[in-house]
Amino acid sequence: MSLKPSVSNADHTQGNLDADLVIVEYGDYQCPYCGAAYPVLKELMKEYGNHIRFVFRNFPLSEMHLYARSAALAAEAAGLQGKFWEMHDAIYENQEFLNENLLLKLAEKLDLNISQFKADIQKQTLAEKIDTDFESGIVSGVNGTPSFFINGNKFNGSAEDLFQLVRENTIN
């Protein structure tokens, strides 16, 4: 399966925007497997971030994970204040405590404008962004989280496998 749509400015991206290697993760903030993949991906970006454009797309499995969608909305709302990745990381680093109160505490810790944050998480445009990410995952063949794509092609392996692949194909 291939990635649809391809990576664009609408995506949350970090690393080297001009990299030849583009990795897309479809993730759910409450998924234990995404939580386990998070430190591996963090290390991957620390070591090889100058060789990689890393993209995160929301794929909240709301039927299984009560707070997955709220967490995605919180990350998107933080993004409106320029702190998407900070919230993304903070949620994964506190995943076992995930609930509505935690999301507010994290927003406060990140020095977000709280009244704006509370208003933004209610915005239809953020809900639509999450739905668009989710639908793109469905048409791209995502059937669980985390799901990875490398240069537009589905990668059927774990974050550890991904790290190994990058290590083998990257010259420092």
MODELLER restraints for C-alpha pairs under 7 A, 6 or more apart:
rsr = mdl.restraints
at = mdl.atoms
rsr.add(forms.Gaussian(group=physical.xy_distance, feature=features.Distance(at['CA:1:A'], at['CA:140:A']), mean=5.97, stdev=0.5))
rsr.add(forms.Gaussian(group=physical.xy_distance, feature=features.Distance(at['CA:1:A'], at['CA:141:A']), mean=5.91, stdev=0.5))
rsr.add(forms.Gaussian(group=physical.xy_distance, feature=features.Distance(at['CA:1:A'], at['CA:153:A']), mean=6.24, stdev=0.5))
rsr.add(forms.Gaussian(group=physical.xy_distance, feature=features.Distance(at['CA:1:A'], at['CA:154:A']), mean=5.63, stdev=0.5))
rsr.add(forms.Gaussian(group=physical.xy_distance, feature=features.Distance(at['CA:2:A'], at['CA:140:A']), mean=5.62, stdev=0.5))
rsr.add(forms.Gaussian(group=physical.xy_distance, feature=features.Distance(at['CA:2:A'], at['CA:152:A']), mean=5.39, stdev=0.5))
rsr.add(forms.Gaussian(group=physical.xy_distance, feature=features.Distance(at['CA:2:A'], at['CA:153:A']), mean=4.59, stdev=0.5))
rsr.add(forms.Gaussian(group=physical.xy_distance, feature=features.Distance(at['CA:2:A'], at['CA:154:A']), mean=5.86, stdev=0.5))
rsr.add(forms.Gaussian(group=physical.xy_distance, feature=features.Distance(at['CA:3:A'], at['CA:140:A']), mean=4.97, stdev=0.5))
rsr.add(forms.Gaussian(group=physical.xy_distance, feature=features.Distance(at['CA:3:A'], at['CA:149:A']), mean=6.88, stdev=0.5))
rsr.add(forms.Gaussian(group=physical.xy_distance, feature=features.Distance(at['CA:3:A'], at['CA:152:A']), mean=4.75, stdev=0.5))
rsr.add(forms.Gaussian(group=physical.xy_distance, feature=features.Distance(at['CA:3:A'], at['CA:153:A']), mean=6.14, stdev=0.5))
rsr.add(forms.Gaussian(group=physical.xy_distance, feature=features.Distance(at['CA:4:A'], at['CA:136:A']), mean=5.77, stdev=0.5))
rsr.add(forms.Gaussian(group=physical.xy_distance, feature=features.Distance(at['CA:4:A'], at['CA:139:A']), mean=6.59, stdev=0.5))
rsr.add(forms.Gaussian(group=physical.xy_distance, feature=features.Distance(at['CA:4:A'], at['CA:140:A']), mean=5.44, stdev=0.5))
rsr.add(forms.Gaussian(group=physical.xy_distance, feature=features.Distance(at['CA:5:A'], at['CA:136:A']), mean=6.46, stdev=0.5))
rsr.add(forms.Gaussian(group=physical.xy_distance, feature=features.Distance(at['CA:6:A'], at['CA:152:A']), mean=6.81, stdev=0.5))
rsr.add(forms.Gaussian(group=physical.xy_distance, feature=features.Distance(at['CA:11:A'], at['CA:55:A']), mean=6.54, stdev=0.5))
rsr.add(forms.Gaussian(group=physical.xy_distance, feature=features.Distance(at['CA:12:A'], at['CA:55:A']), mean=5.59, stdev=0.5))
rsr.add(forms.Gaussian(group=physical.xy_distance, feature=features.Distance(at['CA:12:A'], at['CA:56:A']), mean=5.79, stdev=0.5))
rsr.add(forms.Gaussian(group=physical.xy_distance, feature=features.Distance(at['CA:13:A'], at['CA:53:A']), mean=6.58, stdev=0.5))
rsr.add(forms.Gaussian(group=physical.xy_distance, feature=features.Distance(at['CA:13:A'], at['CA:54:A']), mean=5.50, stdev=0.5))
rsr.add(forms.Gaussian(group=physical.xy_distance, feature=features.Distance(at['CA:13:A'], at['CA:55:A']), mean=4.53, stdev=0.5))
rsr.add(forms.Gaussian(group=physical.xy_distance, feature=features.Distance(at['CA:13:A'], at['CA:56:A']), mean=6.81, stdev=0.5))
rsr.add(forms.Gaussian(group=physical.xy_distance, feature=features.Distance(at['CA:14:A'], at['CA:53:A']), mean=5.92, stdev=0.5))
rsr.add(forms.Gaussian(group=physical.xy_distance, feature=features.Distance(at['CA:14:A'], at['CA:54:A']), mean=5.28, stdev=0.5))
rsr.add(forms.Gaussian(group=physical.xy_distance, feature=features.Distance(at['CA:14:A'], at['CA:55:A']), mean=6.64, stdev=0.5))
rsr.add(forms.Gaussian(group=physical.xy_distance, feature=features.Distance(at['CA:15:A'], at['CA:49:A']), mean=4.83, stdev=0.5))
rsr.add(forms.Gaussian(group=physical.xy_distance, feature=features.Distance(at['CA:15:A'], at['CA:50:A']), mean=5.84, stdev=0.5))
rsr.add(forms.Gaussian(group=physical.xy_distance, feature=features.Distance(at['CA:15:A'], at['CA:52:A']), mean=5.71, stdev=0.5))
rsr.add(forms.Gaussian(group=physical.xy_distance, feature=features.Distance(at['CA:15:A'], at['CA:53:A']), mean=4.92, stdev=0.5))
rsr.add(forms.Gaussian(group=physical.xy_distance, feature=features.Distance(at['CA:15:A'], at['CA:54:A']), mean=6.07, stdev=0.5))
rsr.add(forms.Gaussian(group=physical.xy_distance, feature=features.Distance(at['CA:16:A'], at['CA:49:A']), mean=6.53, stdev=0.5))
rsr.add(forms.Gaussian(group=physical.xy_distance, feature=features.Distance(at['CA:16:A'], at['CA:50:A']), mean=5.18, stdev=0.5))
rsr.add(forms.Gaussian(group=physical.xy_distance, feature=features.Distance(at['CA:16:A'], at['CA:51:A']), mean=6.25, stdev=0.5))
rsr.add(forms.Gaussian(group=physical.xy_distance, feature=features.Distance(at['CA:16:A'], at['CA:52:A']), mean=5.57, stdev=0.5))
rsr.add(forms.Gaussian(group=physical.xy_distance, feature=features.Distance(at['CA:16:A'], at['CA:53:A']), mean=4.97, stdev=0.5))
rsr.add(forms.Gaussian(group=physical.xy_distance, feature=features.Distance(at['CA:17:A'], at['CA:53:A']), mean=5.35, stdev=0.5))
rsr.add(forms.Gaussian(group=physical.xy_distance, feature=features.Distance(at['CA:19:A'], at['CA:51:A']), mean=5.48, stdev=0.5))
rsr.add(forms.Gaussian(group=physical.xy_distance, feature=features.Distance(at['CA:19:A'], at['CA:52:A']), mean=5.28, stdev=0.5))
rsr.add(forms.Gaussian(group=physical.xy_distance, feature=features.Distance(at['CA:19:A'], at['CA:53:A']), mean=5.60, stdev=0.5))
rsr.add(forms.Gaussian(group=physical.xy_distance, feature=features.Distance(at['CA:21:A'], at['CA:51:A']), mean=6.58, stdev=0.5))
rsr.add(forms.Gaussian(group=physical.xy_distance, feature=features.Distance(at['CA:21:A'], at['CA:52:A']), mean=5.06, stdev=0.5))
rsr.add(forms.Gaussian(group=physical.xy_distance, feature=features.Distance(at['CA:21:A'], at['CA:53:A']), mean=6.28, stdev=0.5))
rsr.add(forms.Gaussian(group=physical.xy_distance, feature=features.Distance(at['CA:21:A'], at['CA:151:A']), mean=6.16, stdev=0.5))
rsr.add(forms.Gaussian(group=physical.xy_distance, feature=features.Distance(at['CA:22:A'], at['CA:52:A']), mean=5.82, stdev=0.5))
rsr.add(forms.Gaussian(group=physical.xy_distance, feature=features.Distance(at['CA:22:A'], at['CA:53:A']), mean=4.75, stdev=0.5))
rsr.add(forms.Gaussian(group=physical.xy_distance, feature=features.Distance(at['CA:22:A'], at['CA:54:A']), mean=6.00, stdev=0.5))
rsr.add(forms.Gaussian(group=physical.xy_distance, feature=features.Distance(at['CA:22:A'], at['CA:150:A']), mean=5.72, stdev=0.5))
rsr.add(forms.Gaussian(group=physical.xy_distance, feature=features.Distance(at['CA:22:A'], at['CA:151:A']), mean=4.96, stdev=0.5))
rsr.add(forms.Gaussian(group=physical.xy_distance, feature=features.Distance(at['CA:23:A'], at['CA:53:A']), mean=6.25, stdev=0.5))
rsr.add(forms.Gaussian(group=physical.xy_distance, feature=features.Distance(at['CA:23:A'], at['CA:54:A']), mean=4.95, stdev=0.5))
rsr.add(forms.Gaussian(group=physical.xy_distance, feature=features.Distance(at['CA:23:A'], at['CA:55:A']), mean=6.14, stdev=0.5))
rsr.add(forms.Gaussian(group=physical.xy_distance, feature=features.Distance(at['CA:23:A'], at['CA:148:A']), mean=6.78, stdev=0.5))
rsr.add(forms.Gaussian(group=physical.xy_distance, feature=features.Distance(at['CA:23:A'], at['CA:149:A']), mean=5.61, stdev=0.5))
rsr.add(forms.Gaussian(group=physical.xy_distance, feature=features.Distance(at['CA:23:A'], at['CA:150:A']), mean=4.72, stdev=0.5))
rsr.add(forms.Gaussian(group=physical.xy_distance, feature=features.Distance(at['CA:23:A'], at['CA:151:A']), mean=6.39, stdev=0.5))
rsr.add(forms.Gaussian(group=physical.xy_distance, feature=features.Distance(at['CA:24:A'], at['CA:54:A']), mean=5.94, stdev=0.5))
rsr.add(forms.Gaussian(group=physical.xy_distance, feature=features.Distance(at['CA:24:A'], at['CA:55:A']), mean=4.58, stdev=0.5))
rsr.add(forms.Gaussian(group=physical.xy_distance, feature=features.Distance(at['CA:24:A'], at['CA:56:A']), mean=5.85, stdev=0.5))
rsr.add(forms.Gaussian(group=physical.xy_distance, feature=features.Distance(at['CA:24:A'], at['CA:148:A']), mean=5.50, stdev=0.5))
rsr.add(forms.Gaussian(group=physical.xy_distance, feature=features.Distance(at['CA:24:A'], at['CA:149:A']), mean=5.03, stdev=0.5))
rsr.add(forms.Gaussian(group=physical.xy_distance, feature=features.Distance(at['CA:24:A'], at['CA:150:A']), mean=6.60, stdev=0.5))
rsr.add(forms.Gaussian(group=physical.xy_distance, feature=features.Distance(at['CA:25:A'], at['CA:55:A']), mean=6.19, stdev=0.5))
rsr.add(forms.Gaussian(group=physical.xy_distance, feature=features.Distance(at['CA:25:A'], at['CA:56:A']), mean=5.00, stdev=0.5))
rsr.add(forms.Gaussian(group=physical.xy_distance, feature=features.Distance(at['CA:25:A'], at['CA:57:A']), mean=6.09, stdev=0.5))
rsr.add(forms.Gaussian(group=physical.xy_distance, feature=features.Distance(at['CA:25:A'], at['CA:146:A']), mean=6.44, stdev=0.5))
rsr.add(forms.Gaussian(group=physical.xy_distance, feature=features.Distance(at['CA:25:A'], at['CA:147:A']), mean=5.64, stdev=0.5))
rsr.add(forms.Gaussian(group=physical.xy_distance, feature=features.Distance(at['CA:25:A'], at['CA:148:A']), mean=4.63, stdev=0.5))
rsr.add(forms.Gaussian(group=physical.xy_distance, feature=features.Distance(at['CA:25:A'], at['CA:149:A']), mean=6.64, stdev=0.5))
rsr.add(forms.Gaussian(group=physical.xy_distance, feature=features.Distance(at['CA:26:A'], at['CA:56:A']), mean=6.13, stdev=0.5))
rsr.add(forms.Gaussian(group=physical.xy_distance, feature=features.Distance(at['CA:26:A'], at['CA:57:A']), mean=4.83, stdev=0.5))
rsr.add(forms.Gaussian(group=physical.xy_distance, feature=features.Distance(at['CA:26:A'], at['CA:58:A']), mean=5.77, stdev=0.5))
rsr.add(forms.Gaussian(group=physical.xy_distance, feature=features.Distance(at['CA:26:A'], at['CA:59:A']), mean=5.53, stdev=0.5))
rsr.add(forms.Gaussian(group=physical.xy_distance, feature=features.Distance(at['CA:26:A'], at['CA:137:A']), mean=6.92, stdev=0.5))
rsr.add(forms.Gaussian(group=physical.xy_distance, feature=features.Distance(at['CA:26:A'], at['CA:145:A']), mean=6.37, stdev=0.5))
rsr.add(forms.Gaussian(group=physical.xy_distance, feature=features.Distance(at['CA:26:A'], at['CA:146:A']), mean=5.62, stdev=0.5))
rsr.add(forms.Gaussian(group=physical.xy_distance, feature=features.Distance(at['CA:26:A'], at['CA:147:A']), mean=5.14, stdev=0.5))
rsr.add(forms.Gaussian(group=physical.xy_distance, feature=features.Distance(at['CA:26:A'], at['CA:148:A']), mean=6.43, stdev=0.5))
rsr.add(forms.Gaussian(group=physical.xy_distance, feature=features.Distance(at['CA:27:A'], at['CA:34:A']), mean=6.21, stdev=0.5))
rsr.add(forms.Gaussian(group=physical.xy_distance, feature=features.Distance(at['CA:27:A'], at['CA:57:A']), mean=6.37, stdev=0.5))
rsr.add(forms.Gaussian(group=physical.xy_distance, feature=features.Distance(at['CA:27:A'], at['CA:58:A']), mean=5.50, stdev=0.5))
rsr.add(forms.Gaussian(group=physical.xy_distance, feature=features.Distance(at['CA:27:A'], at['CA:59:A']), mean=5.15, stdev=0.5))
rsr.add(forms.Gaussian(group=physical.xy_distance, feature=features.Distance(at['CA:27:A'], at['CA:60:A']), mean=6.93, stdev=0.5))
rsr.add(forms.Gaussian(group=physical.xy_distance, feature=features.Distance(at['CA:27:A'], at['CA:145:A']), mean=5.42, stdev=0.5))
rsr.add(forms.Gaussian(group=physical.xy_distance, feature=features.Distance(at['CA:27:A'], at['CA:146:A']), mean=4.95, stdev=0.5))
rsr.add(forms.Gaussian(group=physical.xy_distance, feature=features.Distance(at['CA:27:A'], at['CA:147:A']), mean=6.92, stdev=0.5))
rsr.add(forms.Gaussian(group=physical.xy_distance, feature=features.Distance(at['CA:28:A'], at['CA:34:A']), mean=6.53, stdev=0.5))
rsr.add(forms.Gaussian(group=physical.xy_distance, feature=features.Distance(at['CA:28:A'], at['CA:58:A']), mean=6.35, stdev=0.5))
rsr.add(forms.Gaussian(group=physical.xy_distance, feature=features.Distance(at['CA:28:A'], at['CA:59:A']), mean=5.25, stdev=0.5))
rsr.add(forms.Gaussian(group=physical.xy_distance, feature=features.Distance(at['CA:28:A'], at['CA:60:A']), mean=4.55, stdev=0.5))
rsr.add(forms.Gaussian(group=physical.xy_distance, feature=features.Distance(at['CA:28:A'], at['CA:61:A']), mean=6.48, stdev=0.5))
rsr.add(forms.Gaussian(group=physical.xy_distance, feature=features.Distance(at['CA:28:A'], at['CA:68:A']), mean=5.93, stdev=0.5))
rsr.add(forms.Gaussian(group=physical.xy_distance, feature=features.Distance(at['CA:28:A'], at['CA:145:A']), mean=6.39, stdev=0.5))
rsr.add(forms.Gaussian(group=physical.xy_distance, feature=features.Distance(at['CA:29:A'], at['CA:68:A']), mean=5.33, stdev=0.5))
rsr.add(forms.Gaussian(group=physical.xy_distance, feature=features.Distance(at['CA:29:A'], at['CA:71:A']), mean=6.26, stdev=0.5))
rsr.add(forms.Gaussian(group=physical.xy_distance, feature=features.Distance(at['CA:29:A'], at['CA:72:A']), mean=6.91, stdev=0.5))
rsr.add(forms.Gaussian(group=physical.xy_distance, feature=features.Distance(at['CA:29:A'], at['CA:91:A']), mean=6.88, stdev=0.5))
rsr.add(forms.Gaussian(group=physical.xy_distance, feature=features.Distance(at['CA:29:A'], at['CA:92:A']), mean=6.43, stdev=0.5))
rsr.add(forms.Gaussian(group=physical.xy_distance, feature=features.Distance(at['CA:30:A'], at['CA:65:A']), mean=6.01, stdev=0.5))
rsr.add(forms.Gaussian(group=physical.xy_distance, feature=features.Distance(at['CA:30:A'], at['CA:67:A']), mean=6.64, stdev=0.5))
rsr.add(forms.Gaussian(group=physical.xy_distance, feature=features.Distance(at['CA:30:A'], at['CA:68:A']), mean=5.16, stdev=0.5))
rsr.add(forms.Gaussian(group=physical.xy_distance, feature=features.Distance(at['CA:30:A'], at['CA:95:A']), mean=6.36, stdev=0.5))
rsr.add(forms.Gaussian(group=physical.xy_distance, feature=features.Distance(at['CA:33:A'], at['CA:145:A']), mean=6.95, stdev=0.5))
rsr.add(forms.Gaussian(group=physical.xy_distance, feature=features.Distance(at['CA:33:A'], at['CA:146:A']), mean=6.60, stdev=0.5))
rsr.add(forms.Gaussian(group=physical.xy_distance, feature=features.Distance(at['CA:34:A'], at['CA:145:A']), mean=6.38, stdev=0.5))
rsr.add(forms.Gaussian(group=physical.xy_distance, feature=features.Distance(at['CA:34:A'], at['CA:146:A']), mean=5.24, stdev=0.5))
rsr.add(forms.Gaussian(group=physical.xy_distance, feature=features.Distance(at['CA:35:A'], at['CA:92:A']), mean=5.81, stdev=0.5))
rsr.add(forms.Gaussian(group=physical.xy_distance, feature=features.Distance(at['CA:35:A'], at['CA:95:A']), mean=6.94, stdev=0.5))
rsr.add(forms.Gaussian(group=physical.xy_distance, feature=features.Distance(at['CA:37:A'], at['CA:159:A']), mean=5.40, stdev=0.5))
rsr.add(forms.Gaussian(group=physical.xy_distance, feature=features.Distance(at['CA:38:A'], at['CA:92:A']), mean=6.86, stdev=0.5))
rsr.add(forms.Gaussian(group=physical.xy_distance, feature=features.Distance(at['CA:40:A'], at['CA:159:A']), mean=6.29, stdev=0.5))
rsr.add(forms.Gaussian(group=physical.xy_distance, feature=features.Distance(at['CA:40:A'], at['CA:160:A']), mean=6.58, stdev=0.5))
rsr.add(forms.Gaussian(group=physical.xy_distance, feature=features.Distance(at['CA:41:A'], at['CA:159:A']), mean=6.59, stdev=0.5))
rsr.add(forms.Gaussian(group=physical.xy_distance, feature=features.Distance(at['CA:44:A'], at['CA:163:A']), mean=6.04, stdev=0.5))
rsr.add(forms.Gaussian(group=physical.xy_distance, feature=features.Distance(at['CA:57:A'], at['CA:133:A']), mean=5.58, stdev=0.5))
rsr.add(forms.Gaussian(group=physical.xy_distance, feature=features.Distance(at['CA:58:A'], at['CA:72:A']), mean=6.50, stdev=0.5))
rsr.add(forms.Gaussian(group=physical.xy_distance, feature=features.Distance(at['CA:58:A'], at['CA:130:A']), mean=5.72, stdev=0.5))
rsr.add(forms.Gaussian(group=physical.xy_distance, feature=features.Distance(at['CA:58:A'], at['CA:133:A']), mean=5.47, stdev=0.5))
rsr.add(forms.Gaussian(group=physical.xy_distance, feature=features.Distance(at['CA:58:A'], at['CA:134:A']), mean=6.09, stdev=0.5))
rsr.add(forms.Gaussian(group=physical.xy_distance, feature=features.Distance(at['CA:59:A'], at['CA:133:A']), mean=6.63, stdev=0.5))
rsr.add(forms.Gaussian(group=physical.xy_distance, feature=features.Distance(at['CA:59:A'], at['CA:134:A']), mean=4.88, stdev=0.5))
rsr.add(forms.Gaussian(group=physical.xy_distance, feature=features.Distance(at['CA:60:A'], at['CA:68:A']), mean=5.10, stdev=0.5))
rsr.add(forms.Gaussian(group=physical.xy_distance, feature=features.Distance(at['CA:60:A'], at['CA:69:A']), mean=5.44, stdev=0.5))
rsr.add(forms.Gaussian(group=physical.xy_distance, feature=features.Distance(at['CA:61:A'], at['CA:68:A']), mean=6.60, stdev=0.5))
rsr.add(forms.Gaussian(group=physical.xy_distance, feature=features.Distance(at['CA:62:A'], at['CA:68:A']), mean=5.88, stdev=0.5))
rsr.add(forms.Gaussian(group=physical.xy_distance, feature=features.Distance(at['CA:62:A'], at['CA:69:A']), mean=6.14, stdev=0.5))
rsr.add(forms.Gaussian(group=physical.xy_distance, feature=features.Distance(at['CA:67:A'], at['CA:98:A']), mean=6.85, stdev=0.5))
rsr.add(forms.Gaussian(group=physical.xy_distance, feature=features.Distance(at['CA:67:A'], at['CA:99:A']), mean=6.05, stdev=0.5))
rsr.add(forms.Gaussian(group=physical.xy_distance, feature=features.Distance(at['CA:71:A'], at['CA:103:A']), mean=6.87, stdev=0.5))
rsr.add(forms.Gaussian(group=physical.xy_distance, feature=features.Distance(at['CA:73:A'], at['CA:121:A']), mean=5.53, stdev=0.5))
rsr.add(forms.Gaussian(group=physical.xy_distance, feature=features.Distance(at['CA:73:A'], at['CA:126:A']), mean=6.49, stdev=0.5))
rsr.add(forms.Gaussian(group=physical.xy_distance, feature=features.Distance(at['CA:73:A'], at['CA:127:A']), mean=6.93, stdev=0.5))
rsr.add(forms.Gaussian(group=physical.xy_distance, feature=features.Distance(at['CA:74:A'], at['CA:103:A']), mean=6.61, stdev=0.5))
rsr.add(forms.Gaussian(group=physical.xy_distance, feature=features.Distance(at['CA:74:A'], at['CA:121:A']), mean=6.13, stdev=0.5))
rsr.add(forms.Gaussian(group=physical.xy_distance, feature=features.Distance(at['CA:75:A'], at['CA:84:A']), mean=5.31, stdev=0.5))
rsr.add(forms.Gaussian(group=physical.xy_distance, feature=features.Distance(at['CA:75:A'], at['CA:87:A']), mean=5.32, stdev=0.5))
rsr.add(forms.Gaussian(group=physical.xy_distance, feature=features.Distance(at['CA:75:A'], at['CA:88:A']), mean=5.71, stdev=0.5))
rsr.add(forms.Gaussian(group=physical.xy_distance, feature=features.Distance(at['CA:76:A'], at['CA:84:A']), mean=6.18, stdev=0.5))
rsr.add(forms.Gaussian(group=physical.xy_distance, feature=features.Distance(at['CA:76:A'], at['CA:126:A']), mean=6.41, stdev=0.5))
rsr.add(forms.Gaussian(group=physical.xy_distance, feature=features.Distance(at['CA:77:A'], at['CA:117:A']), mean=5.86, stdev=0.5))
rsr.add(forms.Gaussian(group=physical.xy_distance, feature=features.Distance(at['CA:77:A'], at['CA:120:A']), mean=5.42, stdev=0.5))
rsr.add(forms.Gaussian(group=physical.xy_distance, feature=features.Distance(at['CA:77:A'], at['CA:121:A']), mean=5.49, stdev=0.5))
rsr.add(forms.Gaussian(group=physical.xy_distance, feature=features.Distance(at['CA:78:A'], at['CA:84:A']), mean=5.09, stdev=0.5))
rsr.add(forms.Gaussian(group=physical.xy_distance, feature=features.Distance(at['CA:78:A'], at['CA:87:A']), mean=6.37, stdev=0.5))
rsr.add(forms.Gaussian(group=physical.xy_distance, feature=features.Distance(at['CA:78:A'], at['CA:117:A']), mean=6.81, stdev=0.5))
rsr.add(forms.Gaussian(group=physical.xy_distance, feature=features.Distance(at['CA:81:A'], at['CA:112:A']), mean=6.96, stdev=0.5))
rsr.add(forms.Gaussian(group=physical.xy_distance, feature=features.Distance(at['CA:90:A'], at['CA:106:A']), mean=6.82, stdev=0.5))
rsr.add(forms.Gaussian(group=physical.xy_distance, feature=features.Distance(at['CA:107:A'], at['CA:114:A']), mean=6.89, stdev=0.5))
rsr.add(forms.Gaussian(group=physical.xy_distance, feature=features.Distance(at['CA:108:A'], at['CA:114:A']), mean=6.71, stdev=0.5))
rsr.add(forms.Gaussian(group=physical.xy_distance, feature=features.Distance(at['CA:148:A'], at['CA:154:A']), mean=6.04, stdev=0.5))
rsr.add(forms.Gaussian(group=physical.xy_distance, feature=features.Distance(at['CA:148:A'], at['CA:155:A']), mean=5.37, stdev=0.5))
rsr.add(forms.Gaussian(group=physical.xy_distance, feature=features.Distance(at['CA:149:A'], at['CA:155:A']), mean=5.18, stdev=0.5))
